[in-house]
Amino acid sequence: MKKGLVSLGRVLRPHALKGDVVAFIYNHHPKETLLKEGVRVFLSLPDNTLRELTITFLKFCVGEKRKNEAIIHFKGIDHINESELLAPSDIKLDRTLFPCLAPGEYYCIDLIGLKVFEHRSKRELGVMEETYFNGANEVAIVRFLGGEDGEEGAKIELPLIETFFPLIDVEGERIEMIFPKFID
C-alpha cells in the first residue's frame, strides 16, 4: 500500500456560528467517502501548514447542485472565527487508512503520473495526467509526449474502460492504450 496524504475534499467556507464548515467532497459517490465522524484528517491550510483535526460531525447537503457538499464540524473548532481560518484548505487523509483492494483493482489517484504506452507497438505515448468522473464513468486524460522544442504534447480524454485501456498495471507503473478508430 502506498503511503502519504491524499486529498479527499476541500473546505470551502464557514457555515453558521459554531465552527462548522462547508466542504466539497471529491468522491463522485460522496456518501461512500472515507471521511466520517471520528476520522482524523489533515487540513492543508492557506499558509502551507498542515493541521490535524478530528471530524465530529458530517452531514451531506441535499439537492443536485450541492450533492458533493457536506457540513463538517471538527473537534476544537467551536466558533466562526476559528472556522474562517480553515478556508480554503484541502482535506487530506493518510493513505494507510484506505481499504485494501482486490487484485486488479486500483484507486484512480494511483494512475496519475504513470507512463502510457500504445498497446500494440508498446511505444511510449505520454503520461496519465488526470482522471475525473463525467456522470457515466471515469475519464482518463492522457498528455502525449511533447516535441523536442520542449513544448507540451497534446491531450486526449477517453473513458477509462478496458476498450481503450486494456492494461493498467499500477505496480509495474504502466498503462497501455488503444487509440479510438476515429483517430489516425
C-alpha positions in Angstrom: 0.0 0.0 0.0 1.3 3.5 -0.9 1.9 6.0 1.8 1.3 9.7 2.2 -1.6 12.0 2.3 -4.4 12.0 -0.3 -6.8 14.9 -0.9 -10.4 13.8 -0.4 -12.1 17.2 -0.3 -11.8 20.9 0.1 -13.0 23.3 2.9 -14.9 26.0 1.0 -16.3 28.4 3.7 -17.5 28.7 7.2 -21.1 27.6 8.0 -23.1 29.2 10.8 -21.6 30.5 14.0 -20.5 27.4 15.9 -17.4 26.5 13.8 -18.9 24.3 11.1 -17.6 24.4 7.6 -18.9 23.6 4.1 -16.7 21.2 2.2 -16.7 19.9 -1.3 -16.1 16.1 -1.3 -14.1 14.9 -4.4 -15.6 11.4 -4.5 -18.2 11.1 -7.2 -20.2 8.9 -4.8 -19.8 11.2 -1.8 -21.7 9.0 0.6 -19.0 6.3 0.1 -16.3 8.7 1.2 -13.7 7.7 3.8 -14.5 11.0 5.6 -16.7 10.1 8.5 -17.3 11.1 12.1 -14.3 10.1 14.3 -11.8 10.2 11.4 -8.6 12.1 11.9 -7.7 14.3 8.9 -5.1 16.8 7.9 -6.0 20.2 6.5 -3.5 21.8 4.1 -4.1 25.4 5.2 -3.6 28.6 3.0 -0.3 29.3 4.8 1.1 26.0 3.6 0.9 24.3 7.0 -0.8 21.1 8.0 -3.3 21.0 10.8 -4.5 17.7 12.2 -8.2 17.6 13.2 -10.9 15.0 14.0 -14.3 15.1 12.3 -17.0 15.1 15.0 -20.0 15.7 12.6 -20.5 15.3 8.9 -23.8 15.7 7.0 -24.2 15.8 3.3 -26.2 18.6 1.7 -29.4 17.9 -0.2 -30.1 18.9 -3.8 -28.5 18.2 -7.2 -26.4 21.4 -7.2 -24.9 20.6 -3.7 -24.7 16.8 -3.9 -20.9 16.8 -3.3 -21.0 19.3 -0.4 -21.1 18.4 3.3 -21.3 20.3 6.5 -18.4 19.3 8.7 -17.5 20.1 12.3 -14.0 19.5 13.6 -13.2 18.8 17.3 -11.9 22.0 18.9 -13.2 24.4 16.2 -16.2 25.9 18.0 -16.6 29.4 16.7 -17.0 31.0 13.2 -13.7 33.0 13.8 -11.8 29.7 14.0 -13.6 28.1 11.0 -12.8 31.1 8.9 -9.1 30.3 9.2 -9.7 26.9 7.7 -11.0 28.1 4.3 -9.8 27.4 1.7 -7.9 24.2 2.6 -7.6 20.7 1.3 -8.9 17.8 3.4 -6.3 15.1 3.4 -6.4 11.5 4.7 -3.5 9.2 5.5 -3.2 6.7 2.6 -2.7 3.8 5.0 -6.3 4.2 6.1 -7.6 3.4 2.6 -9.2 -0.1 2.4 -7.1 -2.8 0.7 -8.2 -3.6 -2.9 -8.7 -6.9 -4.6 -6.2 -8.0 -7.3 -6.8 -6.0 -10.5 -8.4 -3.1 -8.6 -6.8 0.3 -8.2 -7.5 3.8 -6.9 -7.6 6.4 -9.7 -5.2 8.6 -7.7 -2.6 5.8 -8.3 -2.8 6.2 -12.1 -1.7 9.9 -12.1 1.8 10.2 -13.4 2.0 6.6 -14.8 3.5 6.2 -18.3 1.1 5.4 -21.1 2.1 3.1 -24.0 0.4 2.2 -27.2 -1.0 -1.3 -26.7 0.1 -2.9 -30.0 3.5 -1.3 -30.7 4.4 -0.8 -27.0 5.9 2.6 -27.8 5.6 5.3 -25.1 2.9 7.8 -25.8 2.9 10.0 -22.7 1.6 10.2 -19.2 -1.7 9.8 -17.3 -2.3 13.4 -16.3 -5.6 13.2 -14.5 -8.9 11.4 -14.2 -12.4 12.7 -13.5 -16.0 11.3 -13.3 -18.3 12.5 -16.0 -21.5 11.1 -14.6 -21.3 7.8 -16.5 -17.8 6.6 -16.0 -14.3 7.7 -15.1 -12.5 9.6 -17.8 -8.7 9.5 -18.3 -6.7 12.5 -19.5 -3.5 11.4 -21.2 -0.9 14.0 -22.0 1.2 13.0 -25.1 5.0 13.4 -25.2 6.0 16.9 -26.3 8.2 17.9 -29.1 12.0 18.3 -29.0 11.5 22.0 -28.5 10.1 21.4 -25.0 6.5 22.2 -25.9 3.8 20.2 -24.1 2.2 17.5 -26.0 -1.5 17.4 -26.9 -4.1 15.8 -24.6 -6.7 13.2 -25.2 -9.7 12.4 -22.9 -11.1 8.8 -23.1 -13.4 6.8 -20.9 -11.2 4.8 -18.5 -12.6 1.4 -19.7 -10.9 -1.8 -21.0 -11.8 -0.9 -24.6 -9.3 1.9 -24.6 -7.1 0.8 -21.6 -6.6 -2.9 -21.8 -3.7 -3.0 -19.4 -3.4 -1.0 -16.2 -0.5 -2.2 -14.1 -0.1 0.1 -11.1 2.7 -1.9 -9.5 4.6 -2.0 -12.8 3.8 1.7 -13.4 2.5 1.1 -16.9 -0.8 1.7 -18.7 -1.4 0.6 -22.3 -3.9 2.4 -24.5 -5.7 1.6 -27.8 -6.5 4.6 -29.9 -10.1 5.0 -30.9 -10.9 4.2 -34.5 -11.6 7.9 -35.4 -8.0 8.9 -34.6 -5.3 8.4 -37.2 
